[in-house]
Amino acid sequence: MPALSAPNVTSIDLNAEVFEKLARARLLAEPPVLNGTHSSGDDDLNPDAGRFFPHPRHAAVLIPIVAHAPLSVILTERTGNLSAHAGQIAFPGGKVEPDDTSPLAAAVREAREEIALDGAFIEPLGYLPTYRTGTGFIITPAVALVRPGFDLVADPAEVADIFEVPFQFLMDEANHKIDSRNWRGNERRFYAMPYGERYIWGATAGIIRALYRRLFSA
């Protein structure tokens, strides 16, 4: 079957139909191979930081693009009592378990567990290359179009809040800031995309940046 041609569009032009065609043309159709290499990660802005986790764990996240007009992206705020990334903005996702048949299966399972997103509303579109975090994970992002009509309920053990951000805002490079903070005695730089009272940063912002580059800079 011939590959779909990617339309020459910007995020301003996108509706659900055009986005689906663009995503299927430019995303990976199969999960990326976990061979220790990656196309993006927390170290991209910190090339001299070194590796603190030589044996990273595998995780998957779902990037849920809601087929509203205009498009939006579902994000969560993690609860403050979690052992990792407490209080941060995140995509639904978590560790890939042995019973998961694919990173997509893991991401969909986590979305159901964390925010009760029914898989019947999810149309998988493809994958981004892996993203390595400074906290010891290699993340496989799975991108999906989500049909409206779902009801979301946060798991109070993991999710403090669920909200949506306009896709156009996240895909506007002017909103991709570079911030920094001190970590382990060194300055660490990272992408940040402040949206109102929400401070989207770190791996989540890095994955959004990777999605932007894949869709609009390829």
Number of C-alpha atoms within 10 A of each C-alpha: 3 4 8 12 11 17 12 8 13 13 17 13 11 17 14 18 10 13 23 19 15 21 24 20 18 21 18 17 15 14 17 16 11 13 7 11 13 16 11 19 22 22 18 14 15 13 9 9 14 10 14 10 12 9 11 17 15 18 22 28 28 28 29 25 25 23 18 15 10 14 21 21 21 20 22 21 23 26 19 15 11 12 7 10 16 15 17 20 25 23 25 27 26 20 18 23 14 8 8 14 10 16 27 25 19 25 27 28 22 22 24 19 17 23 22 17 22 16 15 9 15 19 15 21 20 20 25 24 24 28 24 27 21 18 15 16 20 23 28 30 28 29 25 22 23 26 16 11 7 14 9 15 15 20 16 12 12 19 23 17 17 19 13 14 17 17 20 17 17 23 20 15 13 9 14 21 13 13 13 14 10 9 9 6 7 10 12 18 18 22 23 22 25 15 13 7 6 13 14 22 22 24 26 22 23 24 27 23 20 20 23 17 13 16 20 15 8 8
